[in-house]
């Protein structure tokens, strides 16, 4: 059972995004039109982060644990200090970074992945 009633946060975001896209955007121009488009994009990012973020975070934590590091700071330190340079780690580190960037793009702008 969810602690909050309908509409959900995701539904509220979608409603505001749809309002801006369908009602506001066609009625404005210039600077307000630009900022409305930015707001629409931001709302889309927040929607995607709510949907994808928990799974992406769990997967990222799993990959970090496989490398034996606690977090991104420890990963960066390990790369910087050469502790993860061995052939046994190189492919795993590259895949972790590749998947982290992919996850960020899935939220920020999935069109870039096409």
C-alpha positions as CSV (number, residue, x, y, z in Angstrom):
1,X,0.0,0.0,0.0
2,X,1.4,3.4,-1.0
3,X,1.4,6.2,1.6
4,X,0.0,8.8,-0.8
5,X,-3.3,8.9,-2.7
6,X,-3.6,9.4,-6.5
7,X,-2.3,11.2,-8.4
8,X,1.2,9.9,-8.0
9,X,4.2,12.2,-8.3
10,X,4.8,10.8,-11.8
11,X,1.2,11.5,-12.8
12,X,1.4,15.1,-11.5
13,X,4.7,15.7,-13.4
14,X,3.1,14.3,-16.6
15,X,0.0,16.5,-16.2
16,X,2.2,19.6,-15.8
17,X,4.4,18.6,-18.7
18,X,1.3,18.0,-20.9
19,X,-0.2,21.4,-19.9
20,X,3.0,23.2,-20.8
21,X,3.3,21.3,-24.1
22,X,-0.4,21.5,-25.2
23,X,-1.6,24.8,-23.8
24,X,1.2,27.1,-22.9
25,X,3.8,26.4,-25.6
26,X,1.5,27.2,-28.5
27,X,0.4,30.4,-26.9
28,X,3.8,32.0,-26.2
29,X,6.9,33.0,-28.1
30,X,10.3,34.4,-27.7
31,X,12.0,34.1,-24.3
32,X,8.9,32.6,-22.6
33,X,8.6,29.9,-25.3
34,X,12.3,29.0,-24.8
35,X,11.9,28.7,-21.1
36,X,8.7,26.7,-21.5
37,X,10.6,24.2,-23.7
38,X,13.3,24.0,-21.1
39,X,10.7,23.4,-18.4
40,X,9.1,20.6,-20.5
41,X,12.5,19.0,-20.9
42,X,13.2,19.2,-17.2
43,X,9.9,17.6,-16.3
44,X,10.6,14.8,-18.7
45,X,14.0,14.2,-17.1
46,X,12.4,14.1,-13.6
47,X,9.8,11.6,-14.9
48,X,12.5,9.4,-16.3
49,X,14.6,9.6,-13.2
50,X,11.7,8.6,-11.0
51,X,11.0,5.7,-13.3
52,X,14.5,4.5,-14.0
53,X,16.6,5.9,-11.2
54,X,16.1,3.2,-8.5
55,X,16.9,0.3,-10.9
56,X,19.9,2.2,-12.3
57,X,21.2,3.0,-8.8
58,X,21.0,-0.7,-7.7
59,X,22.7,-1.8,-10.9
60,X,25.5,0.8,-10.4
61,X,26.0,-0.3,-6.8
62,X,26.2,-3.9,-7.9
63,X,28.9,-3.1,-10.5
64,X,30.9,-1.0,-7.9
65,X,30.7,-3.9,-5.4
66,X,32.0,-6.3,-8.1
67,X,35.1,-4.1,-8.4
68,X,35.5,-3.9,-4.7
69,X,34.8,-0.2,-4.3
70,X,32.2,1.5,-2.2
71,X,31.2,4.4,-4.3
72,X,32.1,6.6,-7.3
73,X,34.7,8.5,-5.2
74,X,36.5,5.3,-4.4
75,X,36.3,4.2,-8.0
76,X,37.8,7.5,-9.2
77,X,40.6,7.2,-6.6
78,X,41.3,3.6,-7.7
79,X,41.5,4.7,-11.3
80,X,43.6,7.7,-10.5
81,X,46.0,5.8,-8.4
82,X,46.3,2.9,-10.8
83,X,44.8,0.3,-8.5
84,X,42.2,-0.8,-11.2
85,X,44.6,-0.8,-14.1
86,X,45.3,-4.5,-14.2
87,X,43.9,-6.6,-17.1
88,X,41.6,-8.3,-14.7
89,X,39.8,-5.0,-14.0
90,X,40.2,-3.0,-17.1
91,X,37.2,-4.4,-19.0
92,X,35.0,-4.2,-15.8
93,X,35.9,-0.6,-15.2
94,X,35.2,0.3,-18.8
95,X,31.9,-1.4,-18.7
96,X,30.9,0.2,-15.4
97,X,31.7,3.7,-16.9
98,X,30.0,2.9,-20.1
99,X,26.8,1.8,-18.3
100,X,26.9,4.8,-15.9
101,X,27.0,7.2,-18.9
102,X,24.3,5.2,-20.6
103,X,22.1,5.5,-17.5
104,X,22.7,9.2,-17.3
105,X,21.7,9.6,-21.0
106,X,18.6,7.5,-20.5
107,X,17.4,10.1,-18.0
108,X,18.8,13.3,-19.5
109,X,18.1,12.7,-23.2
110,X,17.4,9.2,-24.4
111,X,17.4,10.4,-28.0
112,X,21.2,10.6,-27.8
113,X,21.3,6.8,-27.5
114,X,19.6,6.3,-30.8
